[in-house]
Amino acid sequence: MQTEIEIKFFVTSNIQESLSNFLNSLEIISSEQVRLGNVYFDTPKLDLRRLDMGLRIRRSDHFSEQTIKCRGQVVGGLHARPEYNAPVSGDLPTLSAFPDAIWPNLAVRDEIHSSLVAQFSTDFLRRHWLIAFEGAQIELAWDRGEIVGTLGRTEIDELELELKSGDARALFGLAARLAELGGVRLGAQSKAQRGYRLAGLGKPLTAQPLPDVGGLDGKACITLGLQLWQHHEQLWLECEDEERPLALQGMLQGCDLVVEAAENLAQSPAWLPALRAQQHLLAEAEEERLSALLHGADLVGLQLAIAAWLHLDS
């Protein structure tokens, strides 16, 4: 078992030249590109999704592998999920290849195994570079392709930074430099989450209420506030025009929660003044300006700073 620690960005404009220049400034240990085809599985009743698990078979010209990802956490674009990998030879996964301990019990596992069907697929070209940075080794992967489900298809254009060895501070440091290029924003949605929606199996993206934070400490409140903010940011980018005021309200409520919790800490985080400034800009911006803010390097850098503070100072 390994726990992936990665930061995901959605690419929002042409970054080919700026990314190339960025890579030229770094120490590259190795680089490669590979075409990856992935089929995701679940039961018709979505038993794996209910267990917060994702199951896929990934194939390239050189290997076939099955992977199951278990319950994890996504905060500010940082994804941390335990995952297990095993070889596979057929068209269906073999759940007995994974550890027994990840299942509620073996009867549940076997029942799920007997009902597995393919739900959606992804196909993309992955270009990846192994980078030496501040004593760590970090993989930068650029995935470009598509997700295909029964309701249609959607583009994949994502950058992922994954910590292979070393301190997570280096991961956030490299992510901050990448964010400064512009043309990217933090991604909280995995390919699997987007695929379930394209297969007509995922919950629609809707506004969420302000969470009950009674009795929670400051960091827990900041975590919930950041998640609420980013959820409604994604909703604003995807929803119809008439729904955008509600999405903006959710963003601002998330910001308010983060600000209030940060102000009540014994020592205010260094990012708090920048958050207050961005909060004011978001509240006052007209629609066209708001879209630019949500794709801007300043906002991405701020969200990364909050996520780094939550992860590194915990």
C-alpha angles and dihedrals in degrees: 000000000000132000114227113221107189143148117221127205129188111220110230103176141015106299099161097113098038092047091049091052090046092053091048088060093056136074105255115198096184142339136201143161128215138173110237126196117192132187118193121210138201138144121270087255092050094239093163092051090052087055088050090244130137122204127191145158113222122197136183133161089277108038149013119212138170120216133187120193119200134205112309141149135265117198123166094339093312109125119197116175132152111239136185126204131196137167117263131194106179135057095263130058121252107223093192087069089072125074116281091226095070092067128077084234137330094258089060090048093051093047090052091047093054092054102043118135133170110263107178141337141223128205123186146149111244119203111186138180129195107219131195107216130164093337094312134100113229129180118219112198126186112199119192122174138073147289116227125200138153091272094053139276138290136196126263114210108152141147119208128189113199125187108231098173138346136037122340088227087074090053092055091043092055091043090054091053091048091050090055089067090071124217094089137085132190116271123213095172120085124215087253093055091050090046094053089054091050089050089055090246104101129086113261116251106259138162116280127213123245106275123242105251098174111142094008122126123241097266093050090051092049090050092052092044093052091048091050091048094050094043091057092042088060090044091052091052093049106035133088119269094256091057095051097087089059091047091050090049089055091050091052092046089054091050090048091053092051093046095047093048092046092050090055095054119106089241120029114232117248091241096059098093091050090050092052089051094049091045090057092048092050093049094050101038124109117227099270092046091046091056090053091049092052090054095041126115092232094061093043091050091050093051090048091051091053092047091048091050091051094046102038100039097045 
